[in-house]
Structure formats: C-alpha cells, structure tokens
C-alpha cells in the first residue's frame, strides 16, 4: 500500500476557508466524500481506479499561516502514481483559491 502526504501553508486563508475549498476540490478531483468533519477541518474521499481503491484525506490546521495537509493512499498504486494524483488535487485546490 502506497501513501504520500504533502503540507502547504495558505496565510491568506482561514482554516474554515481551507476546509470549504478542500470539500470542493476533493469532489472536483473525482472522489466521493466518505467522511466530513467541519469541526476538525477534515474531509476524506474515496474512489476506485483501474489500480484499485484510492483514499484522499485533506486536513486544515489553524494558525498565523493556516496549513493544509493532502494525504493520499492506495492499495495498488506506487509512490509516483500517488504523487501525480496528489499534485492534481493540490492544483485543483489552489485554482479554486484564485
């Protein structure tokens, strides 16, 4: 099982802003929302691919410069495939923020 995680700071946003962008980004990336926790700024999505099940977790953390952690894991995906999917998800998130 492969897993990849990347964190980025978004000082112009609040944790609430990041959470709402994450909910939109995860669905636009083709994931079905499995779990959503507003109070924890957490959204989890799942989707099936030809390489198996993929799970995406996006968590926002408050602070002076709120950060967002994008984590993807998959049964049959290698690190490169997960990195590619993570970059797509981050790209969607950041394009929504423009």
Secondary structure by P-SEA (a helix, b strand, c coil): cbbbbbbbbbccccaaaaaaaaaaaaaaaccccccccccccbbbbbbcccccbbbbbbbbbbccbbbbbbbbbbccccaaaaaaaaaaaaaaaaaaac
